[in-house]
Amino acid sequence: MQEILKNKLSIESSRPGRRGIRFAAADKHAADYLPATLLRKTAPNLPELAEFDTVRHFTKLSQQNYSLDAEFYPLGSCTMKYNPKAYDVLSVLPGFASAHPFAPESAVQGTLELAYNLQELLKKITGLAAFTLQPAAGAHGELTGILTARAYHDANGGQNRTEVIVPDTAHGTNPATANMAGYHVVNIKSAPNGCVDKAALKAALSEKTAVVMLTVPNTVGLFEPDIKEIADMVHAVGALLYMDGANFNALIGLAKPADFGVDIMHLNLHKTFAAPHGGGGPGSGPVGAAKHVAPYLPHPIVSHKDGQYTLVDNRPESHNRMKAFYGNMAVVIRGYCYLRQFDAQTLKTIAENAILNANYVRVCLKGKFNAFFDRTCMHECVLTPPDPHTTGVHTSDIAKRLLDYGFYAPTIYFPLIVPEALMVEPTETENKDMLDAFVSAMEQIYNEIQSEPQTVKDAPHNQPVKRIDEVSAARNPNLRWQ
Ligand SMILES: *Cc1c(COP(=O)(O)O)cnc(C)c1O
């Protein structure tokens, strides 16, 4: 049965002479429109299929894909969760989607009003003084934030500040961003509890420090309990505290970063705020700043005066613009819908459920797949496989075996400070039944590791594609149909 199914899928279905739709007049007309030199002498070598076969082909392909609409997607740090279809419809309303980027402000008042209102809502949930919606991704938000910090220092006698301090639990984009902005990156190791080592931070801080970049929660899914004290240490040397808030669903409604001393931060709308992170975009990484830094955010910013919404370019201290026009509107619209759908109490529940679900998985799997830092985590837990050196079964094998059980693999081998990491982010949207099913699958894999490790090492067994050579697939992609 399995074999027949597999063969059916892999059979090459092109047959000479099979046709989908035939436009009788097409051949005749091509010569009317194109110069002879551009006309093909021979037909292109394309698959030949009936319309019906084509529909079936693409439908089958789509069914081989994992998707959030069909499966659980515990991809840590990428937050694949509630992405309401209704927001998709709203984000392509003609008034938004058909607006020309050069349309005069008077013609796009609705779009500007929505952007302005989202800026205001983001200010409310973070406590910060101003937001720009320009950045097109989280990493782009970081670059925007670090350039904002530089503009601040340049204007405040801090031209000699050349260093950005980044703990080893930061997202990988943090050191990359600081480097790209021209700063010297100073890495500090974490304390044994997975959080910032305050002694190491103190030793690294100096009058050369421009910014300390903290990922909160950090990449091992932990909140920095001493964040306020850390902020005070940073400010004492005249530096700014940058918070990478890409995973804000762990904090939304629970804590405002401005309250614990954050000067600049970015959010990923395409994680927390109802747009998926996977799939290559588009994204949106709004950047917020505290009052003393706000004037240095890039221009334009949407402002509201006398009933009119305008894009304010006249901001003399600002560090120029980061993107053509004003952000990825379709993602901005989804983020706005999200914040309008839920009141403050519900937003708090969202964070609480994200935290509860991650801890539920962590505790259920204790003794089998232990958390690297065995503490209460935030929205994700970072697990490790049982003794991979003795069993010979590694994280990549477990990830492949999960596919056989119908689960998308968690993020693996990240964060780098955790050997053989399995980073599970259930998100607040999954119910207990789904979490229990995932835990059972992990428990069965644990049993297989003990009794039949080869089964796990040879996984996946029931997927259309087995293990691929990921390096060759990336470097020499074979995208031809034949
Ligand atoms: C996803 C993520 C980023 C980067 O966001 P992109 O939109 O992929 O550039 C940065 N920091 C953290 C903590 C993240 O989880």
The ligand as an ORCA input file, in Angstrom:
! r2SCAN-3c Opt
* xyz 0 1
  C      13.664     36.202     15.151
  C      14.540     36.977     16.027
  C      15.327     38.030     15.519
  C      15.437     38.369     14.056
  O      14.227     38.653     13.432
  P      14.160     38.614     11.813
  O      12.847     39.187     11.484
  O      14.299     37.169     11.449
  O      15.296     39.437     11.291
  C      16.075     38.748     16.413
  N      16.085     38.444     17.725
  C      15.357     37.437     18.241
  C      15.408     37.156     19.719
  C      14.565     36.660     17.415
  O      13.856     35.642     17.929
*
